[in-house]
Amino acid sequence: MNSEEKLYNLAKEIDARVAAVEQAAKTGDSLPLVQNVGAGLGTVTVDGSGGLVSVDLTRDAVAGQTGASLAAHVLRAITDAESAASARRKTMIDAAAREVGSR
């Protein structure tokens, strides 16, 4: 294989890797993530990038909470969901980059 063919094949591999990573990022962004709020208070949902979509609380469970306790539980769930969505997206992108590179 001459150097032009090697460069052409390398360019094709780079293009395939970029396309796979872009697709993984797009897929990761589109997948919502639902996280339970502690003490059975409900759930929070974030988009694939970690942006808050909704907070859904269980009326009966909320009634037994103080404002500070409720806020702490909800904030912790949102933070955990944001982190989990970010980690999931990164894992998807890393896997896509490795998969194309190993072909």
Backbone as a chain_set.jsonl record, in Angstrom:
{"seq": "MNSEEKLYNLAKEIDARVAAVEQAAKTGDSLPLVQNVGAGLGTVTVDGSGGLVSVDLTRDAVAGQTGASLAAHVLRAITDAESAASARRKTMIDAAAREVGSR", "coords": {"N": [[0.852, -1.171, 0.0], [0.648, 2.138, -0.946], [1.762, 5.435, 0.131], [-0.218, 7.354, -0.375], [-2.559, 5.837, -0.444], [-2.536, 4.919, 2.176], [-2.88, 7.341, 3.556], [-5.406, 8.042, 2.587], [-6.98, 5.922, 3.614], [-6.586, 6.38, 6.329], [-7.807, 8.886, 6.584], [-10.445, 8.148, 6.015], [-10.952, 6.517, 8.226], [-10.758, 8.374, 10.294], [-12.889, 10.076, 9.622], [-15.005, 8.244, 9.974], [-14.785, 7.755, 12.718], [-15.293, 10.31, 13.792], [-17.932, 10.66, 12.906], [-19.195, 8.562, 14.31], [-18.766, 9.334, 16.967], [-20.123, 11.791, 16.992], [-22.728, 10.846, 16.537], [-23.1, 9.281, 18.84], [-22.987, 11.284, 20.794], [-25.242, 12.756, 20.08], [-27.252, 10.843, 20.484], [-26.862, 10.391, 23.219], [-27.583, 12.911, 24.202], [-30.293, 12.897, 23.721], [-31.501, 11.092, 25.385], [-33.471, 10.884, 28.173], [-32.985, 10.992, 31.76], [-34.057, 9.53, 34.697], [-34.221, 10.133, 38.109], [-34.581, 8.918, 41.37], [-35.964, 10.709, 44.096], [-34.806, 11.03, 47.378], [-36.213, 9.354, 50.312], [-38.613, 8.5, 49.273], [-39.908, 10.591, 47.967], [-40.452, 11.249, 45.334], [-39.575, 11.882, 41.896], [-36.897, 13.153, 39.825], [-36.271, 14.435, 36.598], [-33.88, 14.627, 34.06], [-32.493, 15.909, 31.004], [-30.513, 14.372, 28.385], [-28.147, 15.789, 28.5], [-28.015, 16.624, 31.038], [-29.623, 18.721, 31.786], [-32.254, 20.086, 33.69], [-35.473, 18.724, 33.497], [-37.899, 18.0, 34.735], [-39.478, 17.982, 37.989], [-41.046, 15.76, 39.947], [-43.158, 15.316, 42.509], [-44.374, 13.316, 45.237], [-47.369, 13.776, 46.666], [-48.355, 12.898, 49.243], [-46.01, 12.011, 50.517], [-44.49, 14.315, 50.597], [-45.831, 15.89, 52.406], [-44.983, 15.201, 54.958], [-42.508, 16.393, 55.302], [-40.051, 18.881, 56.161], [-39.447, 22.194, 54.887], [-36.702, 22.664, 54.489], [-35.643, 20.06, 54.566], [-36.987, 18.846, 52.403], [-36.039, 20.448, 50.305], [-33.303, 19.799, 50.423], [-33.311, 17.053, 49.782], [-34.39, 17.11, 47.15], [-32.548, 18.751, 45.807], [-30.222, 17.186, 46.059], [-30.996, 14.944, 44.547], [-31.312, 16.114, 42.005], [-28.689, 16.984, 41.5], [-27.356, 14.504, 41.534], [-28.63, 13.27, 39.34], [-27.877, 14.974, 37.229], [-25.1, 14.525, 37.223], [-25.053, 11.762, 36.68], [-26.222, 11.674, 34.119], [-24.348, 13.117, 32.645], [-22.084, 11.47, 32.965], [-23.022, 9.127, 31.74], [-23.371, 10.01, 29.088], [-20.707, 10.657, 28.424], [-19.54, 8.112, 28.63], [-20.864, 6.807, 26.542], [-19.896, 8.239, 24.326], [-17.124, 7.761, 24.552], [-17.116, 4.98, 24.214], [-18.051, 4.783, 21.583], [-15.966, 5.995, 20.206], [-13.86, 4.238, 20.743], [-14.856, 1.885, 19.599], [-14.998, 2.37, 16.812], [-12.306, 2.838, 16.347], [-11.227, 0.329, 16.777], [-11.838, -1.248, 14.666]], "CA": [[0.0, 0.0, 0.0], [1.483, 3.332, -1.017], [1.468, 6.446, 1.149], [-1.498, 8.001, -0.677], [-3.608, 4.925, 0.006], [-2.514, 4.947, 3.646], [-3.503, 8.6, 3.979], [-6.83, 7.951, 2.265], [-7.588, 5.028, 4.599], [-6.556, 7.081, 7.618], [-8.847, 9.918, 6.526], [-11.73, 7.448, 6.129], [-11.082, 6.082, 9.619], [-11.021, 9.584, 11.091], [-14.274, 10.47, 9.316], [-15.907, 7.277, 10.613], [-14.722, 7.98, 14.166], [-15.994, 11.573, 14.061], [-19.365, 10.408, 12.719], [-19.652, 7.714, 15.412], [-18.774, 10.143, 18.187], [-21.225, 12.742, 16.866], [-23.975, 10.099, 16.718], [-23.186, 8.919, 20.254], [-23.322, 12.5, 21.531], [-26.641, 13.078, 19.772], [-28.065, 9.856, 21.184], [-26.741, 10.69, 24.65], [-28.344, 14.127, 24.502], [-31.731, 12.688, 23.558], [-32.007, 10.124, 26.362], [-33.698, 11.442, 29.503], [-32.579, 10.173, 32.89], [-34.953, 9.734, 35.84], [-33.546, 9.847, 39.375], [-35.48, 8.961, 42.517], [-35.68, 11.635, 45.192], [-34.759, 10.254, 48.612], [-37.36, 9.27, 51.218], [-39.832, 8.227, 48.516], [-40.572, 11.869, 47.697], [-40.797, 11.402, 43.921], [-38.481, 11.73, 40.933], [-36.469, 14.277, 38.996], [-35.884, 14.01, 35.254], [-32.979, 15.522, 33.34], [-32.25, 15.479, 29.633], [-29.26, 13.66, 28.224], [-27.019, 16.654, 28.834], [-28.083, 16.949, 32.46], [-30.517, 19.851, 32.032], [-33.459, 19.717, 34.42], [-36.702, 18.664, 32.718], [-39.038, 18.045, 35.641], [-39.443, 17.479, 39.36], [-42.367, 15.212, 40.242], [-43.19, 14.95, 43.925], [-45.518, 12.563, 45.737], [-48.047, 14.67, 47.605], [-48.419, 12.348, 50.6], [-44.661, 11.953, 51.08], [-44.024, 15.692, 50.805], [-46.529, 16.459, 53.568], [-44.241, 14.928, 56.186], [-41.157, 16.979, 55.209], [-39.859, 20.322, 56.359], [-38.971, 22.836, 53.666], [-35.259, 22.448, 54.35], [-35.427, 18.65, 54.248], [-37.463, 18.643, 51.034], [-35.088, 21.109, 49.407], [-32.055, 19.037, 50.41], [-33.545, 15.818, 49.031], [-34.581, 17.432, 45.738], [-31.266, 19.237, 45.284], [-29.323, 16.036, 45.942], [-31.454, 14.13, 43.408], [-30.986, 16.841, 40.766], [-27.229, 16.926, 41.329], [-27.017, 13.126, 41.161], [-29.13, 13.028, 37.983], [-27.0, 15.712, 36.309], [-23.823, 13.803, 37.158], [-25.268, 10.476, 36.019], [-26.448, 11.923, 32.691], [-23.062, 13.507, 32.072], [-21.225, 10.282, 32.924], [-23.566, 8.213, 30.73], [-23.062, 10.583, 27.773], [-19.268, 10.495, 28.213], [-19.304, 6.689, 28.396], [-21.343, 6.498, 25.191], [-18.963, 8.839, 23.373], [-15.862, 7.023, 24.645], [-17.322, 3.658, 23.614], [-18.143, 4.958, 20.136], [-14.616, 6.292, 19.695], [-13.069, 2.99, 20.812], [-15.406, 0.897, 18.674], [-14.562, 2.709, 15.449], [-10.863, 2.697, 16.301], [-10.806, -1.066, 16.851], [-12.257, -1.974, 13.451]], "C": [[0.901, 1.238, 0.0], [1.004, 4.378, -0.007], [0.153, 7.18, 0.879], [-2.665, 7.132, -0.224], [-3.691, 4.896, 1.527], [-3.192, 6.205, 4.166], [-5.008, 8.587, 3.729], [-7.56, 7.081, 3.29], [-7.624, 5.662, 5.984], [-7.641, 8.163, 7.667], [-10.237, 9.295, 6.651], [-11.978, 7.005, 7.567], [-11.408, 7.268, 10.531], [-12.452, 10.047, 10.869], [-15.277, 9.549, 10.009], [-15.941, 7.482, 12.118], [-15.475, 9.253, 14.544], [-17.503, 11.366, 13.937], [-19.926, 9.569, 13.863], [-19.748, 8.491, 16.716], [-19.914, 11.16, 18.143], [-22.567, 12.057, 17.086], [-24.16, 9.708, 18.183], [-23.563, 10.126, 21.102], [-24.785, 12.874, 21.316], [-27.584, 12.126, 20.505], [-28.044, 10.123, 22.686], [-27.55, 11.902, 25.064], [-29.848, 13.88, 24.501], [-32.333, 11.754, 24.606], [-32.223, 10.78, 27.723], [-33.238, 10.465, 30.585], [-33.477, 10.537, 34.07], [-34.227, 9.276, 37.094], [-34.573, 9.929, 40.497], [-35.008, 10.0, 43.517], [-35.723, 10.795, 46.461], [-36.06, 10.299, 49.391], [-38.681, 9.05, 50.479], [-40.616, 9.467, 48.127], [-40.983, 12.051, 46.24], [-39.586, 11.202, 43.048], [-38.111, 13.086, 40.33], [-36.046, 13.692, 37.653], [-34.991, 15.073, 34.646], [-32.858, 15.012, 31.909], [-30.871, 14.831, 29.557], [-28.021, 14.47, 28.536], [-27.007, 17.052, 30.295], [-28.965, 18.14, 32.783], [-31.813, 19.392, 32.683], [-34.679, 19.8, 33.52], [-37.903, 18.784, 33.648], [-38.673, 17.547, 37.029], [-40.862, 17.039, 39.663], [-42.366, 14.681, 41.665], [-44.477, 14.219, 44.267], [-46.144, 13.356, 46.875], [-48.021, 14.147, 49.041], [-47.047, 12.323, 51.271], [-44.14, 13.342, 51.415], [-44.622, 16.279, 52.077], [-45.761, 16.253, 54.867], [-42.856, 15.547, 56.234], [-41.157, 18.451, 55.599], [-39.378, 20.896, 55.033], [-37.498, 22.573, 53.414], [-34.953, 21.007, 53.954], [-35.835, 18.347, 52.809], [-36.478, 19.24, 50.038], [-33.791, 20.314, 49.296], [-32.206, 17.757, 49.592], [-33.644, 16.094, 47.529], [-33.266, 17.897, 45.115], [-30.282, 18.091, 45.092], [-29.714, 15.172, 44.735], [-31.126, 14.8, 42.079], [-29.492, 16.757, 40.477], [-26.791, 15.531, 40.89], [-27.442, 12.815, 39.729], [-28.262, 13.741, 36.946], [-25.679, 14.976, 36.118], [-23.964, 12.495, 36.408], [-25.475, 10.649, 34.517], [-25.137, 12.287, 31.992], [-22.129, 12.304, 31.936], [-21.705, 9.302, 31.852], [-23.216, 8.701, 29.328], [-21.58, 10.392, 27.444], [-18.924, 9.037, 27.911], [-19.727, 6.293, 26.988], [-20.379, 7.024, 24.132], [-17.639, 8.081, 23.365], [-15.982, 5.647, 23.983], [-17.389, 3.757, 22.093], [-16.765, 5.21, 19.531], [-13.743, 5.036, 19.701], [-13.533, 1.983, 19.774], [-14.937, 1.142, 17.248], [-13.054, 2.488, 15.321], [-10.389, 1.253, 16.281], [-11.183, -1.866, 15.609], [-11.105, -2.247, 12.547]], "O": [[1.796, 1.368, 0.834], [-0.038, 4.211, 0.626], [-0.523, 7.588, 1.824], [-3.647, 7.639, 0.319], [-4.781, 4.853, 2.097], [-3.985, 6.146, 5.106], [-5.788, 9.062, 4.555], [-8.627, 7.452, 3.777], [-8.592, 5.491, 6.725], [-8.312, 8.326, 8.686], [-11.109, 9.851, 7.319], [-13.099, 7.11, 8.066], [-12.24, 7.159, 11.431], [-13.154, 10.375, 11.825], [-16.275, 10.012, 10.562], [-17.004, 7.394, 12.733], [-16.221, 9.26, 15.523], [-18.265, 11.847, 14.775], [-21.028, 9.841, 14.338], [-20.699, 8.323, 17.48], [-20.596, 11.368, 19.147], [-23.448, 12.612, 17.743], [-25.27, 9.798, 18.708], [-24.367, 10.009, 22.026], [-25.48, 13.261, 22.255], [-28.588, 12.551, 21.076], [-29.084, 10.085, 23.344], [-28.135, 11.926, 26.147], [-30.594, 14.569, 25.196], [-33.555, 11.64, 24.699], [-31.257, 11.193, 28.365], [-33.119, 9.264, 30.344], [-33.635, 11.712, 34.4], [-33.685, 8.172, 37.142], [-35.344, 10.886, 40.572], [-33.811, 10.154, 43.756], [-36.593, 9.935, 46.603], [-36.905, 11.165, 49.165], [-39.746, 9.377, 51.002], [-41.836, 9.416, 47.974], [-41.791, 12.93, 45.941], [-38.674, 10.453, 43.396], [-38.904, 14.027, 40.33], [-35.525, 12.578, 37.59], [-35.294, 16.265, 34.703], [-33.092, 13.835, 31.636], [-30.155, 14.756, 30.555], [-26.96, 13.908, 28.806], [-26.092, 17.74, 30.745], [-29.051, 18.537, 33.945], [-32.402, 18.4, 32.254], [-34.902, 20.814, 32.858], [-38.818, 19.567, 33.392], [-37.709, 16.806, 37.22], [-41.785, 17.854, 39.638], [-41.665, 13.722, 41.985], [-45.527, 14.463, 43.674], [-45.521, 13.575, 47.914], [-47.694, 14.897, 49.96], [-46.939, 12.587, 52.469], [-43.43, 13.522, 52.404], [-43.979, 17.084, 52.75], [-45.883, 17.063, 55.786], [-42.09, 15.24, 57.148], [-42.137, 19.167, 55.391], [-38.948, 20.151, 54.153], [-37.085, 22.296, 52.287], [-34.099, 20.764, 53.102], [-35.108, 17.668, 52.084], [-36.128, 18.605, 49.043], [-33.241, 20.17, 48.204], [-31.328, 17.417, 48.799], [-33.04, 15.381, 46.728], [-32.917, 17.475, 44.012], [-29.586, 18.031, 44.079], [-28.844, 14.724, 43.987], [-30.708, 14.133, 41.133], [-29.082, 16.491, 39.347], [-25.963, 15.386, 39.99], [-26.702, 12.17, 38.987], [-27.947, 13.17, 35.902], [-25.199, 14.822, 34.995], [-23.109, 12.145, 35.594], [-24.959, 9.858, 33.727], [-24.858, 11.82, 30.887], [-21.464, 12.14, 30.913], [-20.892, 8.713, 31.139], [-22.811, 7.91, 28.476], [-21.232, 10.013, 26.325], [-18.106, 8.761, 27.034], [-19.031, 5.53, 26.318], [-20.082, 6.333, 23.157], [-17.094, 7.79, 22.301], [-15.071, 5.203, 23.283], [-16.842, 2.906, 21.392], [-16.445, 4.69, 18.461], [-12.976, 4.804, 18.767], [-12.72, 1.309, 19.143], [-14.523, 0.21, 16.559], [-12.583, 2.003, 14.292], [-9.281, 0.969, 15.825], [-10.868, -3.053, 15.524], [-11.281, -2.846, 11.487]]}, "num_chains": 1, "name": "protein.A"}
